[in-house]
Amino acid sequence: MGINNERDIEANMQIGPTDLGMVRIFIEADGVEIPMDFEPDEAEEIAEEIKAAAIAARAVKRR
């Protein structure tokens, strides 16, 4: 499975701080729960990657 392979899967995603000072990305789909905890610095890096991907996706869409 790659980044360009489409899937017809419905999922819910929640993002928020934990009581231990981590940032949690929580994904739930088809009865499977995936909690992913990150240090705040790691979460900021992920946010930057998401922003860069959004910019790149807009560039592709404008072609």
All heavy atoms as TSV, in Angstrom:
chain	resi	resn	atom	element	x	y	z
A	1	MET	N	N	0.845	-1.169	0.000
A	1	MET	CA	C	0.000	0.000	0.000
A	1	MET	C	C	0.890	1.231	0.000
A	1	MET	O	O	1.787	1.370	0.818
A	1	MET	CB	C	-0.885	-0.025	1.245
A	1	MET	CG	C	-1.788	1.154	1.351
A	1	MET	SD	S	-2.991	0.838	2.649
A	1	MET	CE	C	-3.027	2.401	3.416
A	2	GLY	N	N	0.651	2.131	-0.919
A	2	GLY	CA	C	1.455	3.334	-1.008
A	2	GLY	C	C	0.627	4.583	-0.786
A	2	GLY	O	O	-0.593	4.527	-0.655
A	3	ILE	N	N	1.298	5.698	-0.796
A	3	ILE	CA	C	0.634	6.970	-0.525
A	3	ILE	C	C	-0.377	7.321	-1.611
A	3	ILE	O	O	-1.348	8.040	-1.345
A	3	ILE	CB	C	1.673	8.090	-0.323
A	3	ILE	CG1	C	1.045	9.286	0.389
A	3	ILE	CG2	C	2.280	8.534	-1.622
A	3	ILE	CD1	C	1.505	9.467	1.762
A	4	ASN	N	N	-0.185	6.844	-2.829
A	4	ASN	CA	C	-1.087	7.173	-3.928
A	4	ASN	C	C	-2.173	6.127	-4.165
A	4	ASN	O	O	-2.976	6.280	-5.080
A	4	ASN	CB	C	-0.305	7.402	-5.221
A	4	ASN	CG	C	0.369	8.755	-5.212
A	4	ASN	OD1	O	-0.217	9.756	-4.819
A	4	ASN	ND2	N	1.616	8.778	-5.632
A	5	ASN	N	N	-2.207	5.079	-3.358
A	5	ASN	CA	C	-3.256	4.066	-3.495
A	5	ASN	C	C	-4.485	4.504	-2.708
A	5	ASN	O	O	-4.417	4.702	-1.501
A	5	ASN	CB	C	-2.781	2.715	-2.955
A	5	ASN	CG	C	-1.650	2.140	-3.772
A	5	ASN	OD1	O	-1.123	2.782	-4.659
A	5	ASN	ND2	N	-1.274	0.931	-3.441
A	6	GLU	N	N	-5.604	4.646	-3.407
A	6	GLU	CA	C	-6.836	5.052	-2.738
A	6	GLU	C	C	-7.503	3.850	-2.083
A	6	GLU	O	O	-7.456	2.739	-2.588
A	6	GLU	CB	C	-7.791	5.691	-3.739
A	6	GLU	CG	C	-7.299	7.031	-4.249
A	6	GLU	CD	C	-8.329	7.732	-5.115
A	6	GLU	OE1	O	-9.532	7.535	-4.887
A	6	GLU	OE2	O	-7.899	8.467	-6.007
A	7	ARG	N	N	-8.140	4.103	-0.956
A	7	ARG	CA	C	-8.893	3.082	-0.236
A	7	ARG	C	C	-10.235	3.674	0.146
A	7	ARG	O	O	-10.337	4.861	0.466
A	7	ARG	CB	C	-8.168	2.662	1.045
A	7	ARG	CG	C	-6.803	2.052	0.815
A	7	ARG	CD	C	-6.960	0.604	0.363
A	7	ARG	NE	N	-5.707	-0.087	0.406
A	7	ARG	CZ	C	-4.945	-0.298	-0.646
A	7	ARG	NH1	N	-5.286	0.164	-1.814
A	7	ARG	NH2	N	-3.834	-0.980	-0.538
A	8	ASP	N	N	-11.253	2.855	0.167
A	8	ASP	CA	C	-12.574	3.297	0.574
A	8	ASP	C	C	-12.801	2.889	2.027
A	8	ASP	O	O	-13.586	1.995	2.329
A	8	ASP	CB	C	-13.634	2.711	-0.340
A	8	ASP	CG	C	-15.001	3.325	-0.111
A	8	ASP	OD1	O	-15.072	4.423	0.453
A	8	ASP	OD2	O	-15.997	2.696	-0.486
A	9	ILE	N	N	-12.060	3.538	2.929
A	9	ILE	CA	C	-12.133	3.230	4.354
A	9	ILE	C	C	-12.503	4.514	5.085
A	9	ILE	O	O	-11.901	5.556	4.883
A	9	ILE	CB	C	-10.779	2.718	4.893
A	9	ILE	CG1	C	-10.380	1.427	4.182
A	9	ILE	CG2	C	-10.848	2.502	6.399
A	9	ILE	CD1	C	-8.981	0.952	4.515
A	10	GLU	N	N	-13.515	4.412	5.921
A	10	GLU	CA	C	-13.906	5.558	6.726
A	10	GLU	C	C	-13.159	5.496	8.052
A	10	GLU	O	O	-13.085	4.439	8.686
A	10	GLU	CB	C	-15.410	5.532	6.976
A	10	GLU	CG	C	-15.922	6.762	7.662
A	10	GLU	CD	C	-17.429	6.761	7.766
A	10	GLU	OE1	O	-18.101	6.379	6.794
A	10	GLU	OE2	O	-17.919	7.137	8.845
A	11	ALA	N	N	-12.585	6.627	8.453
A	11	ALA	CA	C	-11.835	6.671	9.704
A	11	ALA	C	C	-12.098	7.993	10.414
A	11	ALA	O	O	-12.441	8.988	9.784
A	11	ALA	CB	C	-10.348	6.511	9.433
A	12	ASN	N	N	-11.924	7.966	11.717
A	12	ASN	CA	C	-12.020	9.166	12.528
A	12	ASN	C	C	-10.644	9.467	13.090
A	12	ASN	O	O	-9.907	8.549	13.479
A	12	ASN	CB	C	-12.995	8.969	13.696
A	12	ASN	CG	C	-14.412	8.763	13.208
A	12	ASN	OD1	O	-14.894	9.529	12.390
A	12	ASN	ND2	N	-15.059	7.727	13.698
A	13	MET	N	N	-10.283	10.762	13.127
A	13	MET	CA	C	-8.997	11.166	13.667
A	13	MET	C	C	-9.216	12.266	14.687
A	13	MET	O	O	-9.970	13.205	14.441
A	13	MET	CB	C	-8.067	11.659	12.555
A	13	MET	CG	C	-6.713	12.079	13.064
A	13	MET	SD	S	-5.526	12.482	11.772
A	13	MET	CE	C	-6.224	13.972	11.101
A	14	GLN	N	N	-8.558	12.126	15.817
A	14	GLN	CA	C	-8.577	13.148	16.856
A	14	GLN	C	C	-7.137	13.513	17.177
A	14	GLN	O	O	-6.258	12.641	17.174
A	14	GLN	CB	C	-9.253	12.640	18.121
A	14	GLN	CG	C	-10.707	12.253	17.956
A	14	GLN	CD	C	-11.255	11.691	19.254
A	14	GLN	OE1	O	-10.913	12.128	20.349
A	14	GLN	NE2	N	-12.104	10.684	19.129
A	15	ILE	N	N	-6.893	14.784	17.453
A	15	ILE	CA	C	-5.559	15.245	17.813
A	15	ILE	C	C	-5.687	16.115	19.051
A	15	ILE	O	O	-6.540	17.003	19.107
A	15	ILE	CB	C	-4.915	16.059	16.673
A	15	ILE	CG1	C	-4.831	15.224	15.395
A	15	ILE	CG2	C	-3.529	16.550	17.084
A	15	ILE	CD1	C	-4.416	16.000	14.170
A	16	GLY	N	N	-4.852	15.857	20.045
A	16	GLY	CA	C	-4.900	16.676	21.243
A	16	GLY	C	C	-3.774	16.339	22.203
A	16	GLY	O	O	-3.035	15.375	22.002
A	17	PRO	N	N	-3.657	17.137	23.253
A	17	PRO	CA	C	-2.623	16.888	24.249
A	17	PRO	C	C	-3.046	15.798	25.232
A	17	PRO	O	O	-4.233	15.627	25.501
A	17	PRO	CB	C	-2.506	18.239	24.971
A	17	PRO	CG	C	-3.880	18.825	24.862
A	17	PRO	CD	C	-4.418	18.364	23.537
A	18	THR	N	N	-2.070	15.083	25.746
A	18	THR	CA	C	-2.346	14.091	26.784
A	18	THR	C	C	-2.007	14.693	28.140
A	18	THR	O	O	-1.340	15.735	28.233
A	18	THR	CB	C	-1.523	12.802	26.586
A	18	THR	OG1	O	-0.144	13.095	26.855
A	18	THR	CG2	C	-1.681	12.245	25.184
A	19	ASP	N	N	-2.414	14.015	29.193
A	19	ASP	CA	C	-2.101	14.507	30.536
A	19	ASP	C	C	-0.644	14.274	30.917
A	19	ASP	O	O	-0.201	14.682	31.988
A	19	ASP	CB	C	-3.046	13.897	31.572
A	19	ASP	CG	C	-3.031	12.379	31.589
A	19	ASP	OD1	O	-2.317	11.766	30.774
A	19	ASP	OD2	O	-3.745	11.809	32.430
A	20	LEU	N	N	0.123	13.648	30.014
A	20	LEU	CA	C	1.556	13.440	30.244
A	20	LEU	C	C	2.404	14.403	29.419
A	20	LEU	O	O	3.626	14.247	29.329
A	20	LEU	CB	C	1.943	11.988	29.920
A	20	LEU	CG	C	1.273	10.921	30.786
A	20	LEU	CD1	C	1.663	9.526	30.296
A	20	LEU	CD2	C	1.648	11.108	32.252
A	21	GLY	N	N	1.769	15.396	28.788
A	21	GLY	CA	C	2.515	16.388	28.025
A	21	GLY	C	C	2.907	15.943	26.627
A	21	GLY	O	O	3.802	16.530	26.020
A	22	MET	N	N	2.249	14.933	26.122
A	22	MET	CA	C	2.500	14.453	24.763
A	22	MET	C	C	1.384	14.960	23.859
A	22	MET	O	O	0.338	15.413	24.327
A	22	MET	CB	C	2.520	12.921	24.736
A	22	MET	CG	C	3.542	12.289	25.655
A	22	MET	SD	S	5.221	12.527	25.094
A	22	MET	CE	C	5.322	11.253	23.855
A	23	VAL	N	N	1.605	14.884	22.560
A	23	VAL	CA	C	0.556	15.172	21.582
A	23	VAL	C	C	0.120	13.832	21.020
A	23	VAL	O	O	0.946	13.049	20.549
A	23	VAL	CB	C	1.065	16.097	20.458
A	23	VAL	CG1	C	-0.008	16.277	19.396
A	23	VAL	CG2	C	1.485	17.436	21.033
A	24	ARG	N	N	-1.174	13.547	21.099
A	24	ARG	CA	C	-1.682	12.266	20.614
A	24	ARG	C	C	-2.481	12.468	19.335
A	24	ARG	O	O	-3.349	13.329	19.253
A	24	ARG	CB	C	-2.571	11.602	21.652
A	24	ARG	CG	C	-3.183	10.284	21.127
A	24	ARG	CD	C	-3.792	9.469	22.210
A	24	ARG	NE	N	-2.700	8.941	23.030
A	24	ARG	CZ	C	-2.886	8.333	24.196
A	24	ARG	NH1	N	-4.083	8.177	24.683
A	24	ARG	NH2	N	-1.852	7.884	24.881
A	25	ILE	N	N	-2.156	11.664	18.340
A	25	ILE	CA	C	-2.988	11.508	17.152
A	25	ILE	C	C	-3.668	10.162	17.332
A	25	ILE	O	O	-2.995	9.140	17.470
A	25	ILE	CB	C	-2.163	11.543	15.857
A	25	ILE	CG1	C	-1.453	12.894	15.707
A	25	ILE	CG2	C	-3.058	11.267	14.644
A	25	ILE	CD1	C	-0.507	12.975	14.522
A	26	PHE	N	N	-4.986	10.189	17.377
A	26	PHE	CA	C	-5.763	8.976	17.639
A	26	PHE	C	C	-6.631	8.699	16.425
A	26	PHE	O	O	-7.441	9.528	16.022
A	26	PHE	CB	C	-6.642	9.195	18.878
A	26	PHE	CG	C	-7.411	7.983	19.290
A	26	PHE	CD1	C	-6.823	7.000	20.044
A	26	PHE	CD2	C	-8.735	7.826	18.914
A	26	PHE	CE1	C	-7.537	5.870	20.438
A	26	PHE	CE2	C	-9.458	6.714	19.286
A	26	PHE	CZ	C	-8.854	5.728	20.050
A	27	ILE	N	N	-6.429	7.521	15.822
A	27	ILE	CA	C	-7.182	7.134	14.637
A	27	ILE	C	C	-7.993	5.886	14.957
A	27	ILE	O	O	-7.479	4.941	15.557
A	27	ILE	CB	C	-6.244	6.876	13.442
A	27	ILE	CG1	C	-5.490	8.160	13.111
A	27	ILE	CG2	C	-7.021	6.360	12.231
A	27	ILE	CD1	C	-4.430	8.031	12.065
A	28	GLU	N	N	-9.259	5.920	14.546
A	28	GLU	CA	C	-10.153	4.790	14.760
A	28	GLU	C	C	-10.837	4.475	13.440
A	28	GLU	O	O	-11.381	5.355	12.778
A	28	GLU	CB	C	-11.193	5.147	15.825
A	28	GLU	CG	C	-12.050	3.975	16.258
A	28	GLU	CD	C	-13.355	3.899	15.511
A	28	GLU	OE1	O	-13.909	4.949	15.159
A	28	GLU	OE2	O	-13.808	2.769	15.254
A	29	ALA	N	N	-10.731	3.199	13.032
A	29	ALA	CA	C	-11.357	2.762	11.782
A	29	ALA	C	C	-11.662	1.275	11.869
A	29	ALA	O	O	-10.816	0.488	12.301
A	29	ALA	CB	C	-10.436	3.035	10.592
A	30	ASP	N	N	-12.860	0.916	11.446
A	30	ASP	CA	C	-13.267	-0.486	11.402
A	30	ASP	C	C	-12.982	-1.224	12.715
A	30	ASP	O	O	-12.509	-2.355	12.720
A	30	ASP	CB	C	-12.581	-1.213	10.243
A	30	ASP	CG	C	-13.049	-0.727	8.889
A	30	ASP	OD1	O	-14.192	-0.244	8.793
A	30	ASP	OD2	O	-12.269	-0.807	7.930
A	31	GLY	N	N	-13.232	-0.568	13.836
A	31	GLY	CA	C	-13.037	-1.204	15.134
A	31	GLY	C	C	-11.598	-1.258	15.602
A	31	GLY	O	O	-11.304	-1.822	16.652
A	32	VAL	N	N	-10.674	-0.684	14.854
A	32	VAL	CA	C	-9.266	-0.652	15.234
A	32	VAL	C	C	-8.939	0.747	15.738
A	32	VAL	O	O	-9.283	1.740	15.107
A	32	VAL	CB	C	-8.358	-1.007	14.034
A	32	VAL	CG1	C	-6.897	-0.887	14.409
A	32	VAL	CG2	C	-8.671	-2.394	13.520
A	33	GLU	N	N	-8.287	0.830	16.884
A	33	GLU	CA	C	-7.883	2.104	17.455
A	33	GLU	C	C	-6.360	2.206	17.433
A	33	GLU	O	O	-5.673	1.282	17.868
A	33	GLU	CB	C	-8.393	2.246	18.883
A	33	GLU	CG	C	-9.908	2.257	18.969
A	33	GLU	CD	C	-10.404	2.363	20.397
A	33	GLU	OE1	O	-9.612	2.152	21.346
A	33	GLU	OE2	O	-11.595	2.652	20.567
A	34	ILE	N	N	-5.849	3.330	16.919
A	34	ILE	CA	C	-4.407	3.529	16.831
A	34	ILE	C	C	-4.054	4.845	17.525
A	34	ILE	O	O	-4.247	5.917	16.957
A	34	ILE	CB	C	-3.924	3.556	15.368
A	34	ILE	CG1	C	-4.357	2.280	14.652
A	34	ILE	CG2	C	-2.411	3.747	15.300
A	34	ILE	CD1	C	-4.133	2.296	13.159
A	35	PRO	N	N	-3.537	4.764	18.754
A	35	PRO	CA	C	-3.067	5.971	19.423
A	35	PRO	C	C	-1.577	6.159	19.126
A	35	PRO	O	O	-0.777	5.224	19.263
A	35	PRO	CB	C	-3.291	5.665	20.900
A	35	PRO	CG	C	-3.191	4.181	20.991
A	35	PRO	CD	C	-3.617	3.627	19.659
A	36	MET	N	N	-1.208	7.342	18.691
A	36	MET	CA	C	0.196	7.640	18.404
A	36	MET	C	C	0.580	8.872	19.212
A	36	MET	O	O	0.006	9.940	19.029
A	36	MET	CB	C	0.398	7.896	16.913
A	36	MET	CG	C	0.104	6.686	16.042
A	36	MET	SD	S	0.286	7.023	14.284
A	36	MET	CE	C	-1.238	7.932	13.977
A	37	ASP	N	N	1.538	8.720	20.117
A	37	ASP	CA	C	1.968	9.815	20.972
A	37	ASP	C	C	3.311	10.367	20.496
A	37	ASP	O	O	4.210	9.601	20.132
A	37	ASP	CB	C	2.105	9.348	22.418
A	37	ASP	CG	C	0.759	9.010	23.044
A	37	ASP	OD1	O	-0.279	9.357	22.444
A	37	ASP	OD2	O	0.750	8.407	24.127
A	38	PHE	N	N	3.414	11.698	20.528
A	38	PHE	CA	C	4.615	12.383	20.068
A	38	PHE	C	C	5.017	13.454	21.071
A	38	PHE	O	O	4.161	14.089	21.691
A	38	PHE	CB	C	4.355	13.055	18.713
A	38	PHE	CG	C	3.920	12.102	17.649
A	38	PHE	CD1	C	2.571	11.886	17.408
A	38	PHE	CD2	C	4.845	11.400	16.894
A	38	PHE	CE1	C	2.155	11.005	16.427
A	38	PHE	CE2	C	4.435	10.512	15.915
A	38	PHE	CZ	C	3.088	10.304	15.679
A	39	GLU	N	N	6.312	13.658	21.193
A	39	GLU	CA	C	6.812	14.800	21.949
A	39	GLU	C	C	6.359	16.057	21.216
A	39	GLU	O	O	6.170	16.030	19.997
A	39	GLU	CB	C	8.347	14.766	22.015
A	39	GLU	CG	C	8.918	13.591	22.779
A	39	GLU	CD	C	8.756	13.734	24.282
A	39	GLU	OE1	O	8.519	14.863	24.758
A	39	GLU	OE2	O	8.862	12.709	24.980
A	40	PRO	N	N	6.170	17.173	21.918
A	40	PRO	CA	C	5.727	18.392	21.254
A	40	PRO	C	C	6.600	18.798	20.055
A	40	PRO	O	O	6.075	19.223	19.020
A	40	PRO	CB	C	5.774	19.442	22.370
A	40	PRO	CG	C	5.490	18.646	23.603
A	40	PRO	CD	C	6.208	17.339	23.378
A	41	ASP	N	N	7.918	18.656	20.168
A	41	ASP	CA	C	8.798	19.002	19.038
A	41	ASP	C	C	8.531	18.108	17.828
A	41	ASP	O	O	8.526	18.573	16.695
A	41	ASP	CB	C	10.275	18.901	19.437
A	41	ASP	CG	C	10.694	19.999	20.406
A	41	ASP	OD1	O	9.968	21.019	20.503
A	41	ASP	OD2	O	11.745	19.847	21.057
A	42	GLU	N	N	8.310	16.823	18.086
A	42	GLU	CA	C	7.989	15.897	17.002
A	42	GLU	C	C	6.663	16.282	16.347
A	42	GLU	O	O	6.528	16.242	15.122
A	42	GLU	CB	C	7.880	14.463	17.507
A	42	GLU	CG	C	9.170	13.847	17.987
A	42	GLU	CD	C	8.937	12.478	18.603
A	42	GLU	OE1	O	8.122	12.357	19.534
A	42	GLU	OE2	O	9.590	11.525	18.121
A	43	ALA	N	N	5.689	16.662	17.175
A	43	ALA	CA	C	4.380	17.045	16.647
A	43	ALA	C	C	4.503	18.282	15.757
A	43	ALA	O	O	3.839	18.374	14.717
A	43	ALA	CB	C	3.410	17.305	17.791
A	44	GLU	N	N	5.347	19.228	16.157
A	44	GLU	CA	C	5.555	20.415	15.323
A	44	GLU	C	C	6.196	20.048	13.991
A	44	GLU	O	O	5.851	20.602	12.955
A	44	GLU	CB	C	6.380	21.449	16.075
A	44	GLU	CG	C	5.591	22.106	17.189
A	44	GLU	CD	C	6.409	23.073	18.017
A	44	GLU	OE1	O	7.659	23.037	17.961
A	44	GLU	OE2	O	5.786	23.878	18.738
A	45	GLU	N	N	7.131	19.102	14.002
A	45	GLU	CA	C	7.742	18.636	12.754
A	45	GLU	C	C	6.695	17.980	11.854
A	45	GLU	O	O	6.690	18.195	10.636
A	45	GLU	CB	C	8.871	17.640	13.047
A	45	GLU	CG	C	10.103	18.267	13.638
A	45	GLU	CD	C	11.164	17.244	13.978
A	45	GLU	OE1	O	11.147	16.127	13.411
A	45	GLU	OE2	O	12.015	17.556	14.837
A	46	ILE	N	N	5.815	17.196	12.436
A	46	ILE	CA	C	4.745	16.556	11.664
A	46	ILE	C	C	3.831	17.619	11.070
A	46	ILE	O	O	3.449	17.538	9.897
A	46	ILE	CB	C	3.947	15.568	12.546
A	46	ILE	CG1	C	4.835	14.376	12.921
A	46	ILE	CG2	C	2.679	15.104	11.847
A	46	ILE	CD1	C	4.285	13.510	14.022
A	47	ALA	N	N	3.495	18.636	11.857
A	47	ALA	CA	C	2.649	19.722	11.361
A	47	ALA	C	C	3.305	20.429	10.180
A	47	ALA	O	O	2.645	20.751	9.188
A	47	ALA	CB	C	2.354	20.710	12.485
A	48	GLU	N	N	4.614	20.644	10.255
A	48	GLU	CA	C	5.341	21.270	9.145
A	48	GLU	C	C	5.303	20.390	7.899
A	48	GLU	O	O	5.154	20.890	6.781
A	48	GLU	CB	C	6.780	21.563	9.555
A	48	GLU	CG	C	6.897	22.688	10.564
A	48	GLU	CD	C	8.296	22.837	11.141
A	48	GLU	OE1	O	9.235	22.153	10.659
A	48	GLU	OE2	O	8.447	23.632	12.094
A	49	GLU	N	N	5.427	19.072	8.084
A	49	GLU	CA	C	5.354	18.148	6.949
A	49	GLU	C	C	3.968	18.162	6.317
A	49	GLU	O	O	3.831	18.102	5.094
A	49	GLU	CB	C	5.729	16.732	7.385
A	49	GLU	CG	C	7.190	16.572	7.726
A	49	GLU	CD	C	7.536	15.168	8.173
A	49	GLU	OE1	O	6.863	14.206	7.732
A	49	GLU	OE2	O	8.477	15.021	8.964
A	50	ILE	N	N	2.935	18.242	7.139
A	50	ILE	CA	C	1.564	18.306	6.619
A	50	ILE	C	C	1.365	19.593	5.829
A	50	ILE	O	O	0.784	19.581	4.735
A	50	ILE	CB	C	0.533	18.179	7.758
A	50	ILE	CG1	C	0.568	16.752	8.325
A	50	ILE	CG2	C	-0.868	18.539	7.276
A	50	ILE	CD1	C	-0.239	16.561	9.590
A	51	LYS	N	N	1.861	20.714	6.342
A	51	LYS	CA	C	1.751	21.988	5.628
A	51	LYS	C	C	2.497	21.931	4.292
A	51	LYS	O	O	1.991	22.392	3.265
A	51	LYS	CB	C	2.286	23.135	6.478
A	51	LYS	CG	C	1.366	23.508	7.614
A	51	LYS	CD	C	1.946	24.655	8.416
A	51	LYS	CE	C	1.047	25.018	9.577
A	51	LYS	NZ	N	1.583	26.163	10.339
A	52	ALA	N	N	3.698	21.354	4.284
A	52	ALA	CA	C	4.464	21.228	3.042
A	52	ALA	C	C	3.737	20.343	2.036
A	52	ALA	O	O	3.712	20.633	0.840
A	52	ALA	CB	C	5.861	20.664	3.337
A	53	ALA	N	N	3.112	19.274	2.519
A	53	ALA	CA	C	2.357	18.390	1.631
A	53	ALA	C	C	1.138	19.106	1.052
A	53	ALA	O	O	0.796	18.923	-0.129
A	53	ALA	CB	C	1.923	17.123	2.373
A	54	ALA	N	N	0.490	19.951	1.858
A	54	ALA	CA	C	-0.667	20.710	1.371
A	54	ALA	C	C	-0.241	21.683	0.273
A	54	ALA	O	O	-0.927	21.825	-0.747
A	54	ALA	CB	C	-1.335	21.458	2.519
A	55	ILE	N	N	0.891	22.331	0.451
A	55	ILE	CA	C	1.409	23.245	-0.575
A	55	ILE	C	C	1.717	22.479	-1.858
A	55	ILE	O	O	1.361	22.911	-2.956
A	55	ILE	CB	C	2.660	23.986	-0.050
A	55	ILE	CG1	C	2.236	24.966	1.046
A	55	ILE	CG2	C	3.394	24.700	-1.174
A	55	ILE	CD1	C	3.390	25.550	1.848
A	56	ALA	N	N	2.349	21.322	-1.732
A	56	ALA	CA	C	2.675	20.511	-2.904
A	56	ALA	C	C	1.412	20.005	-3.593
A	56	ALA	O	O	1.342	19.972	-4.824
A	56	ALA	CB	C	3.565	19.330	-2.492
A	57	ALA	N	N	0.405	19.627	-2.804
A	57	ALA	CA	C	-0.859	19.142	-3.384
A	57	ALA	C	C	-1.565	20.256	-4.163
A	57	ALA	O	O	-2.113	20.006	-5.239
A	57	ALA	CB	C	-1.778	18.608	-2.284
A	58	ARG	N	N	-1.511	21.479	-3.640
A	58	ARG	CA	C	-2.112	22.598	-4.377
A	58	ARG	C	C	-1.394	22.823	-5.702
A	58	ARG	O	O	-2.032	23.125	-6.711
A	58	ARG	CB	C	-2.041	23.872	-3.533
A	58	ARG	CG	C	-3.079	23.945	-2.476
A	58	ARG	CD	C	-3.131	25.322	-1.844
A	58	ARG	NE	N	-3.968	25.303	-0.670
A	58	ARG	CZ	C	-3.518	25.274	0.577
A	58	ARG	NH1	N	-2.234	25.317	0.820
A	58	ARG	NH2	N	-4.353	25.235	1.590
A	59	ALA	N	N	-0.081	22.677	-5.699
A	59	ALA	CA	C	0.697	22.864	-6.931
A	59	ALA	C	C	0.307	21.819	-7.974
A	59	ALA	O	O	0.221	22.130	-9.159
A	59	ALA	CB	C	2.199	22.803	-6.630
A	60	VAL	N	N	0.084	20.590	-7.555
A	60	VAL	CA	C	-0.321	19.519	-8.466
A	60	VAL	C	C	-1.710	19.821	-9.028
A	60	VAL	O	O	-1.970	19.656	-10.204
A	60	VAL	CB	C	-0.309	18.149	-7.754
A	60	VAL	CG1	C	-0.972	17.085	-8.604
A	60	VAL	CG2	C	1.109	17.754	-7.408
A	61	LYS	N	N	-2.594	20.289	-8.170
A	61	LYS	CA	C	-3.973	20.562	-8.553
A	61	LYS	C	C	-4.072	21.691	-9.571
A	61	LYS	O	O	-4.974	21.718	-10.394
A	61	LYS	CB	C	-4.777	20.926	-7.304
A	61	LYS	CG	C	-6.201	20.492	-7.335
A	61	LYS	CD	C	-6.834	20.700	-5.977
A	61	LYS	CE	C	-8.233	20.140	-6.011
A	61	LYS	NZ	N	-8.929	20.320	-4.766
A	62	ARG	N	N	-3.148	22.633	-9.540
A	62	ARG	CA	C	-3.183	23.798	-10.446
A	62	ARG	C	C	-2.659	23.478	-11.837
A	62	ARG	O	O	-2.793	24.279	-12.735
A	62	ARG	CB	C	-2.358	24.930	-9.850
A	62	ARG	CG	C	-3.022	25.527	-8.635
A	62	ARG	CD	C	-2.232	26.648	-8.070
A	62	ARG	NE	N	-2.839	27.108	-6.835
A	62	ARG	CZ	C	-2.191	27.656	-5.844
A	62	ARG	NH1	N	-0.891	27.842	-5.935
A	62	ARG	NH2	N	-2.810	28.024	-4.755
A	63	ARG	N	N	-2.028	22.348	-12.002
A	63	ARG	CA	C	-1.469	22.002	-13.322
A	63	ARG	C	C	-2.537	21.757	-14.328
A	63	ARG	O	O	-3.589	21.380	-14.205
A	63	ARG	CB	C	-0.596	20.760	-13.227
A	63	ARG	CG	C	0.669	20.999	-12.471
A	63	ARG	CD	C	1.501	19.746	-12.517
A	63	ARG	NE	N	2.507	19.829	-11.472
A	63	ARG	CZ	C	3.292	18.843	-11.150
A	63	ARG	NH1	N	3.208	17.694	-11.743
A	63	ARG	NH2	N	4.172	18.979	-10.213
